[in-house]
């Protein structure tokens, strides 16, 4: 697995939420399917932050927060 930062413009990135939504609609009632599209995911207000709670730095994790 390779984890990298992306601007959500590559075709492979577009395929991931589409596949996820197809699975959600196949397995869940429509009123239970909640997901943001790629545009909503781009400037939704989350910013990177350090670990919180009992989490510690981990090269396979990203910590983000959004001030409400």
N, CA, C, O and CB atoms as a CASP TS submission, in Angstrom:
PFRMAT TS
TARGET T0000
AUTHOR 0000-0000-0000
METHOD Language model
MODEL 1
PARENT N/A
ATOM      1  N   UNK     1       0.839  -1.160   0.000  1.00  0.00           N
ATOM      2  CA  UNK     1       0.000   0.000   0.000  1.00  0.00           C
ATOM      3  C   UNK     1       0.890   1.230   0.000  1.00  0.00           C
ATOM      4  O   UNK     1       1.870   1.304   0.741  1.00  0.00           O
ATOM      5  CB  UNK     1      -0.958  -0.006   1.203  1.00  0.00           C
ATOM      6  N   UNK     2       0.541   2.187  -0.833  1.00  0.00           N
ATOM      7  CA  UNK     2       1.263   3.455  -0.879  1.00  0.00           C
ATOM      8  C   UNK     2       0.282   4.568  -0.543  1.00  0.00           C
ATOM      9  O   UNK     2      -0.726   4.740  -1.227  1.00  0.00           O
ATOM     10  CB  UNK     2       1.924   3.688  -2.281  1.00  0.00           C
ATOM     11  N   UNK     3       0.573   5.315   0.497  1.00  0.00           N
ATOM     12  CA  UNK     3      -0.282   6.425   0.913  1.00  0.00           C
ATOM     13  C   UNK     3       0.410   7.712   0.522  1.00  0.00           C
ATOM     14  O   UNK     3       1.583   7.909   0.838  1.00  0.00           O
ATOM     15  CB  UNK     3      -0.576   6.387   2.449  1.00  0.00           C
ATOM     16  N   UNK     4      -0.306   8.591  -0.165  1.00  0.00           N
ATOM     17  CA  UNK     4       0.283   9.851  -0.580  1.00  0.00           C
ATOM     18  C   UNK     4      -0.772  10.948  -0.623  1.00  0.00           C
ATOM     19  O   UNK     4      -1.966  10.675  -0.743  1.00  0.00           O
ATOM     20  CB  UNK     4       0.954   9.704  -1.942  1.00  0.00           C
ATOM     21  N   UNK     5      -0.321  12.175  -0.526  1.00  0.00           N
ATOM     22  CA  UNK     5      -1.221  13.332  -0.619  1.00  0.00           C
ATOM     23  C   UNK     5      -1.569  13.536  -2.084  1.00  0.00           C
ATOM     24  O   UNK     5      -0.705  13.407  -2.952  1.00  0.00           O
ATOM     25  CB  UNK     5      -0.568  14.628  -0.007  1.00  0.00           C
ATOM     26  N   UNK     6      -2.814  13.850  -2.363  1.00  0.00           N
ATOM     27  CA  UNK     6      -3.277  14.024  -3.729  1.00  0.00           C
ATOM     28  C   UNK     6      -4.273  15.168  -3.770  1.00  0.00           C
ATOM     29  O   UNK     6      -4.896  15.493  -2.760  1.00  0.00           O
ATOM     30  CB  UNK     6      -3.908  12.722  -4.275  1.00  0.00           C
ATOM     31  N   UNK     7      -4.423  15.780  -4.939  1.00  0.00           N
ATOM     32  CA  UNK     7      -5.395  16.870  -5.083  1.00  0.00           C
ATOM     33  C   UNK     7      -6.758  16.375  -5.561  1.00  0.00           C
ATOM     34  O   UNK     7      -7.617  17.178  -5.924  1.00  0.00           O
ATOM     35  CB  UNK     7      -4.866  17.913  -6.053  1.00  0.00           C
ATOM     36  N   UNK     8      -6.956  15.081  -5.562  1.00  0.00           N
ATOM     37  CA  UNK     8      -8.213  14.420  -5.938  1.00  0.00           C
ATOM     38  C   UNK     8      -8.553  14.573  -7.413  1.00  0.00           C
ATOM     39  O   UNK     8      -9.729  14.576  -7.778  1.00  0.00           O
ATOM     40  CB  UNK     8      -9.346  14.968  -5.110  1.00  0.00           C
ATOM     41  N   UNK     9      -7.541  14.702  -8.266  1.00  0.00           N
ATOM     42  CA  UNK     9      -7.804  14.880  -9.693  1.00  0.00           C
ATOM     43  C   UNK     9      -7.504  13.637 -10.533  1.00  0.00           C
ATOM     44  O   UNK     9      -7.941  13.567 -11.682  1.00  0.00           O
ATOM     45  CB  UNK     9      -6.994  16.032 -10.208  1.00  0.00           C
ATOM     46  N   UNK    10      -6.778  12.662 -10.002  1.00  0.00           N
ATOM     47  CA  UNK    10      -6.414  11.485 -10.795  1.00  0.00           C
ATOM     48  C   UNK    10      -7.598  10.534 -10.950  1.00  0.00           C
ATOM     49  O   UNK    10      -8.412  10.409 -10.035  1.00  0.00           O
ATOM     50  CB  UNK    10      -5.234  10.751 -10.146  1.00  0.00           C
ATOM     51  N   UNK    11      -7.704   9.857 -12.105  1.00  0.00           N
ATOM     52  CA  UNK    11      -8.797   8.909 -12.330  1.00  0.00           C
ATOM     53  C   UNK    11      -8.892   7.815 -11.269  1.00  0.00           C
ATOM     54  O   UNK    11      -9.994   7.418 -10.889  1.00  0.00           O
ATOM     55  CB  UNK    11      -8.638   8.274 -13.677  1.00  0.00           C
ATOM     56  N   UNK    12      -7.764   7.331 -10.792  1.00  0.00           N
ATOM     57  CA  UNK    12      -7.800   6.279  -9.765  1.00  0.00           C
ATOM     58  C   UNK    12      -8.444   6.791  -8.487  1.00  0.00           C
ATOM     59  O   UNK    12      -9.105   6.038  -7.771  1.00  0.00           O
ATOM     60  CB  UNK    12      -6.382   5.763  -9.467  1.00  0.00           C
ATOM     61  N   UNK    13      -8.252   8.064  -8.203  1.00  0.00           N
ATOM     62  CA  UNK    13      -8.855   8.655  -7.012  1.00  0.00           C
ATOM     63  C   UNK    13     -10.360   8.794  -7.208  1.00  0.00           C
ATOM     64  O   UNK    13     -11.127   8.587  -6.268  1.00  0.00           O
ATOM     65  CB  UNK    13      -8.219  10.031  -6.698  1.00  0.00           C
ATOM     66  N   UNK    14     -10.791   9.141  -8.417  1.00  0.00           N
ATOM     67  CA  UNK    14     -12.225   9.244  -8.708  1.00  0.00           C
ATOM     68  C   UNK    14     -12.908   7.888  -8.573  1.00  0.00           C
ATOM     69  O   UNK    14     -14.069   7.808  -8.172  1.00  0.00           O
ATOM     70  CB  UNK    14     -12.448   9.807 -10.122  1.00  0.00           C
ATOM     71  N   UNK    15     -12.190   6.831  -8.906  1.00  0.00           N
ATOM     72  CA  UNK    15     -12.771   5.492  -8.854  1.00  0.00           C
ATOM     73  C   UNK    15     -13.045   5.038  -7.422  1.00  0.00           C
ATOM     74  O   UNK    15     -14.006   4.306  -7.182  1.00  0.00           O
ATOM     75  CB  UNK    15     -11.849   4.499  -9.539  1.00  0.00           C
ATOM     76  N   UNK    16     -12.226   5.457  -6.480  1.00  0.00           N
ATOM     77  CA  UNK    16     -12.373   4.989  -5.106  1.00  0.00           C
ATOM     78  C   UNK    16     -13.713   5.382  -4.483  1.00  0.00           C
ATOM     79  O   UNK    16     -14.428   4.493  -4.020  1.00  0.00           O
ATOM     80  CB  UNK    16     -11.248   5.529  -4.263  1.00  0.00           C
ATOM     81  N   UNK    17     -14.096   6.669  -4.446  1.00  0.00           N
ATOM     82  CA  UNK    17     -15.406   6.975  -3.857  1.00  0.00           C
ATOM     83  C   UNK    17     -16.565   6.419  -4.676  1.00  0.00           C
ATOM     84  O   UNK    17     -17.607   6.074  -4.119  1.00  0.00           O
ATOM     85  CB  UNK    17     -15.569   8.473  -3.712  1.00  0.00           C
ATOM     86  N   UNK    18     -16.391   6.327  -6.007  1.00  0.00           N
ATOM     87  CA  UNK    18     -17.457   5.745  -6.824  1.00  0.00           C
ATOM     88  C   UNK    18     -17.690   4.283  -6.450  1.00  0.00           C
ATOM     89  O   UNK    18     -18.831   3.840  -6.319  1.00  0.00           O
ATOM     90  CB  UNK    18     -17.115   5.862  -8.320  1.00  0.00           C
ATOM     91  N   UNK    19     -16.606   3.546  -6.281  1.00  0.00           N
ATOM     92  CA  UNK    19     -16.726   2.143  -5.873  1.00  0.00           C
ATOM     93  C   UNK    19     -17.352   2.035  -4.482  1.00  0.00           C
ATOM     94  O   UNK    19     -18.195   1.173  -4.232  1.00  0.00           O
ATOM     95  CB  UNK    19     -15.343   1.456  -5.888  1.00  0.00           C
ATOM     96  N   UNK    20     -16.932   2.909  -3.597  1.00  0.00           N
ATOM     97  CA  UNK    20     -17.478   2.920  -2.235  1.00  0.00           C
ATOM     98  C   UNK    20     -18.985   3.203  -2.257  1.00  0.00           C
ATOM     99  O   UNK    20     -19.753   2.523  -1.576  1.00  0.00           O
ATOM    100  CB  UNK    20     -16.748   3.975  -1.369  1.00  0.00           C
ATOM    101  N   UNK    21     -19.405   4.198  -3.033  1.00  0.00           N
ATOM    102  CA  UNK    21     -20.835   4.529  -3.112  1.00  0.00           C
ATOM    103  C   UNK    21     -21.649   3.389  -3.717  1.00  0.00           C
ATOM    104  O   UNK    21     -22.746   3.091  -3.246  1.00  0.00           O
ATOM    105  CB  UNK    21     -21.039   5.800  -3.935  1.00  0.00           C
ATOM    106  N   UNK    22     -21.124   2.761  -4.746  1.00  0.00           N
ATOM    107  CA  UNK    22     -21.832   1.623  -5.345  1.00  0.00           C
ATOM    108  C   UNK    22     -22.053   0.532  -4.301  1.00  0.00           C
ATOM    109  O   UNK    22     -23.132  -0.055  -4.220  1.00  0.00           O
ATOM    110  CB  UNK    22     -21.042   1.057  -6.554  1.00  0.00           C
ATOM    111  N   UNK    23     -21.032   0.274  -3.515  1.00  0.00           N
ATOM    112  CA  UNK    23     -21.148  -0.737  -2.467  1.00  0.00           C
ATOM    113  C   UNK    23     -22.155  -0.314  -1.411  1.00  0.00           C
ATOM    114  O   UNK    23     -22.954  -1.125  -0.942  1.00  0.00           O
ATOM    115  CB  UNK    23     -19.790  -0.996  -1.820  1.00  0.00           C
ATOM    116  N   UNK    24     -22.114   0.959  -1.039  1.00  0.00           N
ATOM    117  CA  UNK    24     -23.063   1.448  -0.029  1.00  0.00           C
ATOM    118  C   UNK    24     -24.502   1.299  -0.511  1.00  0.00           C
ATOM    119  O   UNK    24     -25.367   0.841   0.236  1.00  0.00           O
ATOM    120  CB  UNK    24     -22.774   2.919   0.313  1.00  0.00           C
ATOM    121  N   UNK    25     -24.757   1.687  -1.763  1.00  0.00           N
ATOM    122  CA  UNK    25     -26.125   1.582  -2.292  1.00  0.00           C
ATOM    123  C   UNK    25     -26.562   0.125  -2.443  1.00  0.00           C
ATOM    124  O   UNK    25     -27.751  -0.178  -2.337  1.00  0.00           O
ATOM    125  CB  UNK    25     -26.225   2.297  -3.645  1.00  0.00           C
ATOM    126  N   UNK    26     -25.616  -0.773  -2.690  1.00  0.00           N
ATOM    127  CA  UNK    26     -25.949  -2.188  -2.824  1.00  0.00           C
ATOM    128  C   UNK    26     -26.266  -2.825  -1.473  1.00  0.00           C
ATOM    129  O   UNK    26     -27.041  -3.780  -1.405  1.00  0.00           O
ATOM    130  CB  UNK    26     -24.803  -2.934  -3.492  1.00  0.00           C
ATOM    131  N   UNK    27     -25.669  -2.302  -0.394  1.00  0.00           N
ATOM    132  CA  UNK    27     -25.787  -2.948   0.912  1.00  0.00           C
ATOM    133  C   UNK    27     -26.629  -2.186   1.933  1.00  0.00           C
ATOM    134  O   UNK    27     -26.977  -2.735   2.979  1.00  0.00           O
ATOM    135  CB  UNK    27     -24.435  -3.155   1.472  1.00  0.00           C
ATOM    136  N   UNK    28     -26.959  -0.934   1.642  1.00  0.00           N
ATOM    137  CA  UNK    28     -27.655  -0.103   2.641  1.00  0.00           C
ATOM    138  C   UNK    28     -28.907   0.514   2.046  1.00  0.00           C
ATOM    139  O   UNK    28     -28.987   0.707   0.833  1.00  0.00           O
ATOM    140  CB  UNK    28     -26.725   1.006   3.174  1.00  0.00           C
ATOM    141  N   UNK    29     -29.883   0.826   2.885  1.00  0.00           N
ATOM    142  CA  UNK    29     -31.046   1.553   2.373  1.00  0.00           C
ATOM    143  C   UNK    29     -30.604   2.953   1.935  1.00  0.00           C
ATOM    144  O   UNK    29     -29.703   3.529   2.545  1.00  0.00           O
ATOM    145  CB  UNK    29     -32.178   1.637   3.455  1.00  0.00           C
ATOM    146  N   UNK    30     -31.223   3.506   0.891  1.00  0.00           N
ATOM    147  CA  UNK    30     -30.797   4.808   0.358  1.00  0.00           C
ATOM    148  C   UNK    30     -30.710   5.915   1.412  1.00  0.00           C
ATOM    149  O   UNK    30     -29.822   6.765   1.349  1.00  0.00           O
ATOM    150  CB  UNK    30     -31.746   5.237  -0.724  1.00  0.00           C
ATOM    151  N   UNK    31     -31.620   5.906   2.367  1.00  0.00           N
ATOM    152  CA  UNK    31     -31.604   6.969   3.386  1.00  0.00           C
ATOM    153  C   UNK    31     -30.425   6.845   4.355  1.00  0.00           C
ATOM    154  O   UNK    31     -30.187   7.741   5.165  1.00  0.00           O
ATOM    155  CB  UNK    31     -32.907   6.948   4.174  1.00  0.00           C
ATOM    156  N   UNK    32     -29.691   5.738   4.270  1.00  0.00           N
ATOM    157  CA  UNK    32     -28.537   5.531   5.136  1.00  0.00           C
ATOM    158  C   UNK    32     -27.207   5.765   4.423  1.00  0.00           C
ATOM    159  O   UNK    32     -26.143   5.581   5.012  1.00  0.00           O
ATOM    160  CB  UNK    32     -28.567   4.136   5.696  1.00  0.00           C
ATOM    161  N   UNK    33     -27.269   6.169   3.159  1.00  0.00           N
ATOM    162  CA  UNK    33     -26.041   6.413   2.394  1.00  0.00           C
ATOM    163  C   UNK    33     -25.692   7.894   2.502  1.00  0.00           C
ATOM    164  O   UNK    33     -26.413   8.752   1.993  1.00  0.00           O
ATOM    165  CB  UNK    33     -26.208   5.983   0.892  1.00  0.00           C
ATOM    166  N   UNK    34     -24.587   8.178   3.166  1.00  0.00           N
ATOM    167  CA  UNK    34     -24.134   9.557   3.364  1.00  0.00           C
ATOM    168  C   UNK    34     -22.676   9.655   2.945  1.00  0.00           C
ATOM    169  O   UNK    34     -21.826   8.973   3.518  1.00  0.00           O
ATOM    170  CB  UNK    34     -24.317  10.009   4.849  1.00  0.00           C
ATOM    171  N   UNK    35     -22.376  10.475   1.974  1.00  0.00           N
ATOM    172  CA  UNK    35     -20.993  10.639   1.526  1.00  0.00           C
ATOM    173  C   UNK    35     -20.849  11.982   0.824  1.00  0.00           C
ATOM    174  O   UNK    35     -21.789  12.471   0.197  1.00  0.00           O
ATOM    175  CB  UNK    35     -20.568   9.478   0.582  1.00  0.00           C
ATOM    176  N   UNK    36     -19.672  12.567   0.937  1.00  0.00           N
ATOM    177  CA  UNK    36     -19.364  13.804   0.234  1.00  0.00           C
ATOM    178  C   UNK    36     -18.778  13.459  -1.130  1.00  0.00           C
ATOM    179  O   UNK    36     -18.061  12.469  -1.274  1.00  0.00           O
ATOM    180  CB  UNK    36     -18.381  14.688   1.057  1.00  0.00           C
ATOM    181  N   UNK    37     -19.090  14.288  -2.136  1.00  0.00           N
ATOM    182  CA  UNK    37     -18.451  14.059  -3.429  1.00  0.00           C
ATOM    183  C   UNK    37     -17.053  14.682  -3.407  1.00  0.00           C
ATOM    184  O   UNK    37     -16.678  15.332  -2.431  1.00  0.00           O
ATOM    185  CB  UNK    37     -19.311  14.655  -4.595  1.00  0.00           C
ATOM    186  N   UNK    38     -16.289  14.484  -4.474  1.00  0.00           N
ATOM    187  CA  UNK    38     -14.896  14.930  -4.478  1.00  0.00           C
ATOM    188  C   UNK    38     -14.754  16.440  -4.288  1.00  0.00           C
ATOM    189  O   UNK    38     -13.843  16.890  -3.594  1.00  0.00           O
ATOM    190  CB  UNK    38     -14.233  14.522  -5.773  1.00  0.00           C
ATOM    191  N   UNK    39     -15.641  17.225  -4.893  1.00  0.00           N
ATOM    192  CA  UNK    39     -15.566  18.675  -4.702  1.00  0.00           C
ATOM    193  C   UNK    39     -15.766  19.048  -3.243  1.00  0.00           C
ATOM    194  O   UNK    39     -15.065  19.915  -2.721  1.00  0.00           O
ATOM    195  CB  UNK    39     -16.606  19.382  -5.569  1.00  0.00           C
ATOM    196  N   UNK    40     -16.711  18.408  -2.589  1.00  0.00           N
ATOM    197  CA  UNK    40     -16.964  18.701  -1.172  1.00  0.00           C
ATOM    198  C   UNK    40     -15.796  18.259  -0.299  1.00  0.00           C
ATOM    199  O   UNK    40     -15.540  18.869   0.740  1.00  0.00           O
ATOM    200  CB  UNK    40     -18.255  18.013  -0.705  1.00  0.00           C
ATOM    201  N   UNK    41     -15.094  17.226  -0.695  1.00  0.00           N
ATOM    202  CA  UNK    41     -13.961  16.741   0.083  1.00  0.00           C
ATOM    203  C   UNK    41     -12.737  17.648  -0.047  1.00  0.00           C
ATOM    204  O   UNK    41     -11.924  17.687   0.876  1.00  0.00           O
ATOM    205  CB  UNK    41     -13.605  15.334  -0.349  1.00  0.00           C
ATOM    206  N   UNK    42     -12.565  18.402  -1.188  1.00  0.00           N
ATOM    207  CA  UNK    42     -11.388  19.213  -1.447  1.00  0.00           C
ATOM    208  C   UNK    42     -11.180  20.271  -0.410  1.00  0.00           C
ATOM    209  O   UNK    42     -10.099  20.173   0.171  1.00  0.00           O
ATOM    210  CB  UNK    42     -11.481  19.844  -2.781  1.00  0.00           C
ATOM    211  N   UNK    43     -12.071  21.411   0.020  1.00  0.00           N
ATOM    212  CA  UNK    43     -11.803  22.562   0.904  1.00  0.00           C
ATOM    213  C   UNK    43     -12.814  22.559   2.017  1.00  0.00           C
ATOM    214  O   UNK    43     -13.276  23.615   2.449  1.00  0.00           O
ATOM    215  CB  UNK    43     -11.853  23.911   0.128  1.00  0.00           C
ATOM    216  N   UNK    44     -13.196  21.260   2.534  1.00  0.00           N
ATOM    217  CA  UNK    44     -14.259  21.084   3.521  1.00  0.00           C
ATOM    218  C   UNK    44     -13.895  21.670   4.876  1.00  0.00           C
ATOM    219  O   UNK    44     -14.744  21.693   5.767  1.00  0.00           O
ATOM    220  CB  UNK    44     -14.583  19.619   3.674  1.00  0.00           C
ATOM    221  N   UNK    45     -12.684  22.139   5.066  1.00  0.00           N
ATOM    222  CA  UNK    45     -12.308  22.811   6.299  1.00  0.00           C
ATOM    223  C   UNK    45     -11.388  22.046   7.216  1.00  0.00           C
ATOM    224  O   UNK    45     -11.020  22.553   8.276  1.00  0.00           O
ATOM    225  CB  UNK    45     -13.500  23.147   7.032  1.00  0.00           C
ATOM    226  N   UNK    46     -11.000  20.831   6.840  1.00  0.00           N
ATOM    227  CA  UNK    46     -10.091  20.061   7.683  1.00  0.00           C
ATOM    228  C   UNK    46      -8.665  20.549   7.479  1.00  0.00           C
ATOM    229  O   UNK    46      -8.274  20.901   6.366  1.00  0.00           O
ATOM    230  CB  UNK    46     -10.198  18.550   7.374  1.00  0.00           C
ATOM    231  N   UNK    47      -7.898  20.568   8.546  1.00  0.00           N
ATOM    232  CA  UNK    47      -6.487  20.927   8.493  1.00  0.00           C
ATOM    233  C   UNK    47      -5.692  19.853   9.227  1.00  0.00           C
ATOM    234  O   UNK    47      -6.199  19.189  10.132  1.00  0.00           O
ATOM    235  CB  UNK    47      -6.235  22.341   9.115  1.00  0.00           C
ATOM    236  N   UNK    48      -4.450  19.700   8.822  1.00  0.00           N
ATOM    237  CA  UNK    48      -3.585  18.726   9.477  1.00  0.00           C
ATOM    238  C   UNK    48      -3.272  19.183  10.898  1.00  0.00           C
ATOM    239  O   UNK    48      -3.174  20.380  11.169  1.00  0.00           O
ATOM    240  CB  UNK    48      -2.281  18.522   8.673  1.00  0.00           C
ATOM    241  N   UNK    49      -3.119  18.237  11.779  1.00  0.00           N
ATOM    242  CA  UNK    49      -2.788  18.533  13.167  1.00  0.00           C
ATOM    243  C   UNK    49      -1.942  17.392  13.713  1.00  0.00           C
ATOM    244  O   UNK    49      -1.730  16.387  13.035  1.00  0.00           O
ATOM    245  CB  UNK    49      -4.075  18.739  14.025  1.00  0.00           C
ATOM    246  N   UNK    50      -1.471  17.547  14.915  1.00  0.00           N
ATOM    247  CA  UNK    50      -0.718  16.486  15.565  1.00  0.00           C
ATOM    248  C   UNK    50      -1.647  15.439  16.143  1.00  0.00           C
ATOM    249  O   UNK    50      -2.867  15.600  16.107  1.00  0.00           O
ATOM    250  CB  UNK    50       0.174  17.055  16.656  1.00  0.00           C
ATOM    251  N   UNK    51      -1.080  14.366  16.676  1.00  0.00           N
ATOM    252  CA  UNK    51      -1.891  13.322  17.297  1.00  0.00           C
ATOM    253  C   UNK    51      -2.721  13.878  18.447  1.00  0.00           C
ATOM    254  O   UNK    51      -2.328  14.846  19.099  1.00  0.00           O
ATOM    255  CB  UNK    51      -1.001  12.185  17.795  1.00  0.00           C
ATOM    256  N   UNK    52      -3.842  13.272  18.683  1.00  0.00           N
ATOM    257  CA  UNK    52      -4.729  13.709  19.767  1.00  0.00           C
ATOM    258  C   UNK    52      -5.148  12.504  20.591  1.00  0.00           C
ATOM    259  O   UNK    52      -4.976  11.358  20.176  1.00  0.00           O
ATOM    260  CB  UNK    52      -5.977  14.447  19.207  1.00  0.00           C
ATOM    261  N   UNK    53      -5.695  12.779  21.755  1.00  0.00           N
ATOM    262  CA  UNK    53      -6.084  11.687  22.648  1.00  0.00           C
ATOM    263  C   UNK    53      -4.869  10.850  23.004  1.00  0.00           C
ATOM    264  O   UNK    53      -3.823  11.389  23.366  1.00  0.00           O
ATOM    265  CB  UNK    53      -7.171  10.807  22.000  1.00  0.00           C
ATOM    266  N   UNK    54      -5.000   9.561  22.904  1.00  0.00           N
ATOM    267  CA  UNK    54      -3.897   8.661  23.234  1.00  0.00           C
ATOM    268  C   UNK    54      -3.123   8.204  21.995  1.00  0.00           C
ATOM    269  O   UNK    54      -2.265   7.327  22.091  1.00  0.00           O
ATOM    270  CB  UNK    54      -4.427   7.452  23.978  1.00  0.00           C
ATOM    271  N   UNK    55      -3.424   8.797  20.825  1.00  0.00           N
ATOM    272  CA  UNK    55      -2.704   8.439  19.608  1.00  0.00           C
ATOM    273  C   UNK    55      -1.278   8.982  19.665  1.00  0.00           C
ATOM    274  O   UNK    55      -1.005   9.964  20.355  1.00  0.00           O
ATOM    275  CB  UNK    55      -3.439   8.977  18.360  1.00  0.00           C
ATOM    276  N   UNK    56      -0.380   8.337  18.938  1.00  0.00           N
ATOM    277  CA  UNK    56       0.998   8.806  18.823  1.00  0.00           C
ATOM    278  C   UNK    56       1.336   8.954  17.345  1.00  0.00           C
ATOM    279  O   UNK    56       0.621   8.441  16.484  1.00  0.00           O
ATOM    280  CB  UNK    56       1.992   7.828  19.531  1.00  0.00           C
ATOM    281  N   UNK    57       2.433   9.659  17.052  1.00  0.00           N
ATOM    282  CA  UNK    57       2.874   9.808  15.665  1.00  0.00           C
ATOM    283  C   UNK    57       3.017   8.428  15.032  1.00  0.00           C
ATOM    284  O   UNK    57       3.501   7.491  15.668  1.00  0.00           O
ATOM    285  CB  UNK    57       4.216  10.592  15.586  1.00  0.00           C
ATOM    286  N   UNK    58       2.596   8.310  13.780  1.00  0.00           N
ATOM    287  CA  UNK    58       2.647   7.042  13.075  1.00  0.00           C
ATOM    288  C   UNK    58       2.818   7.365  11.589  1.00  0.00           C
ATOM    289  O   UNK    58       2.032   8.144  11.049  1.00  0.00           O
ATOM    290  CB  UNK    58       1.353   6.172  13.341  1.00  0.00           C
ATOM    291  N   UNK    59       3.813   6.797  10.915  1.00  0.00           N
ATOM    292  CA  UNK    59       4.012   7.115   9.491  1.00  0.00           C
ATOM    293  C   UNK    59       2.861   6.651   8.603  1.00  0.00           C
ATOM    294  O   UNK    59       2.780   7.058   7.444  1.00  0.00           O
ATOM    295  CB  UNK    59       5.297   6.487   9.002  1.00  0.00           C
ATOM    296  N   UNK    60       1.978   5.815   9.118  1.00  0.00           N
ATOM    297  CA  UNK    60       0.837   5.334   8.340  1.00  0.00           C
ATOM    298  C   UNK    60      -0.464   6.011   8.712  1.00  0.00           C
ATOM    299  O   UNK    60      -1.538   5.564   8.311  1.00  0.00           O
ATOM    300  CB  UNK    60       0.689   3.858   8.512  1.00  0.00           C
ATOM    301  N   UNK    61      -0.375   7.086   9.475  1.00  0.00           N
ATOM    302  CA  UNK    61      -1.578   7.798   9.906  1.00  0.00           C
ATOM    303  C   UNK    61      -1.480   9.276   9.590  1.00  0.00           C
ATOM    304  O   UNK    61      -0.389   9.844   9.532  1.00  0.00           O
ATOM    305  CB  UNK    61      -1.813   7.600  11.400  1.00  0.00           C
ATOM    306  N   UNK    62      -2.622   9.884   9.388  1.00  0.00           N
ATOM    307  CA  UNK    62      -2.725  11.329   9.196  1.00  0.00           C
ATOM    308  C   UNK    62      -3.730  11.818  10.207  1.00  0.00           C
ATOM    309  O   UNK    62      -4.793  11.218  10.366  1.00  0.00           O
ATOM    310  CB  UNK    62      -3.146  11.711   7.723  1.00  0.00           C
ATOM    311  N   UNK    63      -3.416  12.891  10.888  1.00  0.00           N
ATOM    312  CA  UNK    63      -4.331  13.467  11.862  1.00  0.00           C
ATOM    313  C   UNK    63      -4.852  14.794  11.309  1.00  0.00           C
ATOM    314  O   UNK    63      -4.087  15.646  10.856  1.00  0.00           O
ATOM    315  CB  UNK    63      -3.631  13.668  13.247  1.00  0.00           C
ATOM    316  N   UNK    64      -6.156  14.937  11.360  1.00  0.00           N
ATOM    317  CA  UNK    64      -6.783  16.149  10.850  1.00  0.00           C
ATOM    318  C   UNK    64      -7.856  16.593  11.826  1.00  0.00           C
ATOM    319  O   UNK    64      -8.399  15.800  12.595  1.00  0.00           O
ATOM    320  CB  UNK    64      -7.380  15.922   9.437  1.00  0.00           C
ATOM    321  N   UNK    65      -8.143  17.883  11.773  1.00  0.00           N
ATOM    322  CA  UNK    65      -9.169  18.437  12.633  1.00  0.00           C
ATOM    323  C   UNK    65      -9.927  19.518  11.890  1.00  0.00           C
ATOM    324  O   UNK    65      -9.464  20.014  10.863  1.00  0.00           O
ATOM    325  CB  UNK    65      -8.560  18.992  13.926  1.00  0.00           C
ATOM    326  N   UNK    66     -11.081  19.882  12.402  1.00  0.00           N
ATOM    327  CA  UNK    66     -11.856  20.981  11.827  1.00  0.00           C
ATOM    328  C   UNK    66     -12.478  21.740  12.995  1.00  0.00           C
ATOM    329  O   UNK    66     -13.177  21.164  13.828  1.00  0.00           O
ATOM    330  CB  UNK    66     -12.961  20.460  10.813  1.00  0.00           C
ATOM    331  N   UNK    67     -12.217  23.013  13.036  1.00  0.00           N
ATOM    332  CA  UNK    67     -12.790  23.847  14.090  1.00  0.00           C
ATOM    333  C   UNK    67     -14.257  24.111  13.775  1.00  0.00           C
ATOM    334  O   UNK    67     -14.591  24.578  12.686  1.00  0.00           O
ATOM    335  CB  UNK    67     -12.007  25.185  14.234  1.00  0.00           C
ATOM    336  N   UNK    68     -15.121  23.813  14.721  1.00  0.00           N
ATOM    337  CA  UNK    68     -16.555  24.021  14.517  1.00  0.00           C
ATOM    338  C   UNK    68     -17.003  25.337  15.108  1.00  0.00           C
ATOM    339  O   UNK    68     -18.182  25.680  15.030  1.00  0.00           O
ATOM    340  CB  UNK    68     -17.356  22.880  15.128  1.00  0.00           C
TER
END
